[in-house]
């Protein structure tokens, strides 16, 4: 009878320890999953920022090529003017350069 009681107590104690360990493991897995989610969101944000930057750079480059084509040469003065106008208006310099290229195509 003593053997059975000890055996049952040992099993119950072991089961409680295992249950505690699984709860701890579950909490740890949940924290890790949350950390991965945060990292995933951060990576998505950086990817979006890089994509946007590349697209804006391409638009800028295309606008400058249009201006160069309309003028027959590169005008640093017009590029500087577009950058200055960007600072005091709501238009990006790529849009201003496109307008300069359009004007240059009519003046030529």
N, C-alpha and C positions, 0 to 999 in steps of 0.2 A: 504494500500500500504506500509506503514511503517513496519507493522508486517511482511510482506513477505520479505522485504529487510533485516530486522534484522534476520529473520529465515534463509535466504539464507547465510548471512554472518556468522552466528553461525555454520551452517552446513559446510561451506567451511573451517572455522577455525578449527573445530573439525576434519574434514577430513585431513587437513594438519598435525595436531598434531598426528593423528593416523598413517598417512603415515610416519612421522618422527620416531614415536615409532617402527613401523615395520622395518624400515631400520636399526635402532639401534639394534633391536632384531636380525635381520639377520646377522649383523656384529658380534654380540656377539656369535651367534651360529657358525658362520664360525671360529672365534677364538677358541672356545671350541673344535670344530671338529679337527682343526689343532693341538691343544694341545693333544687330544686323539691319533692322528696319531703319534705324537712324542713319547708319552708314549708307544704306541703299538710297535714301532720300537725298543725302548729301552728294552722292555720286551722280544722281539724276540732275541735281541742281547745277553741278559743275559741268556736266555734259551739255546741258541746255545753254549755259553761259558760253561755253566754247563754240557751240554751233551758232549761236547768235553773233558772236564776235567774228567768226569766219564769214558769215553771210554779210555782215556790215562792211568788213574789209573788202569783200568781193564787189559790193555795190560801189564803194569808194573808188576802187581800182577801175571799174568800168566807167564811172563818171569821168575820171581823169583821162582815160583813153579817148572818150568821146570829145572832151575839150581839146586834147592834143590833136586829134584828127580834124576837128573843125578849124583850129588855128594853123595847123601845119607845124606846130612846135609846142613845147611845154612852156607855160607862163607861170612862173613861181609867184608873180604879183597877184594873178587871179586866184591861185590856190590860197595864198595868204589872206586875200580879201574874203574868200568863202569861209575860211576858218574864223576870221574876225566877225563876220556876219552871223555865224553859228552861235557865237557867244552872246549876241544881243537879240536873237530871234528864236523862234520855236522850230526853225528848219535846220535839218542836218546839213553839214557842208557838202555831202554827196548830192543832195537835191539842189543846192545853190550852184554847184559845179555843173550839174546837168542843165540848169537854166542858162548859165554862162555859155555852155557849148551850143545850146539852141540859138542864143543871140549871135554867137560867133558865126554860126552857119548862115545866118541871114546877112550879116555885115560883109562877109567875104565876097 
